[in-house]
């Protein structure tokens, strides 16, 4: 009983990383919009960098989700 409660608390705490990733993705794309509005000629280069930033930020979210699932179902 206590172990199950600890698993649920740990998994809940591990999902805090998902909120941080959401904020990070929002920051990446807001910076993209701001950069394109300031210099439209760099649109293609800025978009490539934004996709890279999105992928790296999303990877952190997937790692946090993986840890949450590991805590719930693997132990």
N, C-alpha and C positions, 0 to 999 in steps of 0.2 A: 504494500500500500504506500509506504513512504518512498520506496524506490520509484514507483509510478508517478508520484507527485513531483519528485525531483526531476524526472525525465521531462515532464510537461513544463516545469519552470525553466529548465535549461533550454528546451526547444523554443519556448517563448522568448527567452533572452537572445537566442541565436538569430531570431527573425528581426531583431532591431537593425541588423545590417541591411535588410531589404528596404527599410525606410531611408537609410543613408544612400543606398544606390538610387532610389527614386529621386532624391534631391540632387545627386550627382548627374543623373541623366538630364534632369531639367536644366541644370547649370550648363552642361555641354551644349544643349541645343539653344539655350538663350544666348550663349556666347556666339554661336554660329549665326543666329539672326542678327545680332548686333554687329558682328564682323562683316557680314554681307551688306548690311545697310550702310556701313561706313566706306566699304571699298568693294563694289559689285564685281570688279574685274577679277578678284581673287576667289570667286564663288567655287570653282571646281576644287582648288587646293584646300580651301577651308572646309568644304564638304567631306573630302577624304580624311582630313584630320578629325572632324567631328565624328565620323563613323568609327574611326579607331578609338576615340575616347569613349564612345558609346559601348563598343565591344568590351573594352577593358573594365568599364564600370559595371556592365551587365555580368561579366565574369565574377566580380566580387559578390554580386547578388546571388548568383548560382552557387558559389561556395558557401555562403551563409545558409541558403536553403538546404544544401546537401548536409551541412552540419546539423541543422535542425532535424532532418529526416533520420540521420544516423543516431542522434540522441533518442529519438522516439522509437525507432524500430530495430536497431542493431544491437543495443545493449540488453 
